[in-house]
Amino acid sequence: MTDTSQRAHTDHLAQSRDHFRWRREHMEALAILKRAEAAIFEHEARILDHDAEIARHEEAINHGDAHADAPPAGEHARFTKAHADGAEHHDGLLVAIRALSQHLETRS
């Protein structure tokens, strides 16, 4: 094997190792992105639940028990805490996702 062939062979082996590593890392990254997507869907479900509770509370406040059942004791405090906890989770997740945009290149 000539020196040129030997260098090419060495380069090819190194590049193949890089490709295997990159593929493994891509699969790991995609798994993380799927978990992030699931977390967003889960947060959306909690938001919908909270919106329904807000509407029910507002009905009870504005029109009394005839329109909606009075909320159980402590429910408002529980949803207020869940709202605050969700806001922190929401902000952290979106900051992380938006940080990805600097690594996404557009190819034409």
Contacts in CASP RR format, 6 or more apart in sequence:
PFRMAT RR
TARGET T0000
AUTHOR 0000-0000-0000
METHOD contacts of the structure
MODEL  1
MTDTSQRAHTDHLAQSRDHFRWRREHMEALAILKRAEAAIFEHEARILDH
DAEIARHEEAINHGDAHADAPPAGEHARFTKAHADGAEHHDGLLVAIRAL
SQHLETRS
1 9 0 8 1.000
36 93 0 8 1.000
36 96 0 8 1.000
36 97 0 8 1.000
39 89 0 8 1.000
39 93 0 8 1.000
40 93 0 8 1.000
43 86 0 8 1.000
43 89 0 8 1.000
43 90 0 8 1.000
43 93 0 8 1.000
46 82 0 8 1.000
46 86 0 8 1.000
50 79 0 8 1.000
50 82 0 8 1.000
50 83 0 8 1.000
53 71 0 8 1.000
53 75 0 8 1.000
53 79 0 8 1.000
54 79 0 8 1.000
56 68 0 8 1.000
56 69 0 8 1.000
56 71 0 8 1.000
57 68 0 8 1.000
57 71 0 8 1.000
57 76 0 8 1.000
59 67 0 8 1.000
59 68 0 8 1.000
60 67 0 8 1.000
60 68 0 8 1.000
60 69 0 8 1.000
60 70 0 8 1.000
60 71 0 8 1.000
64 70 0 8 1.000
END
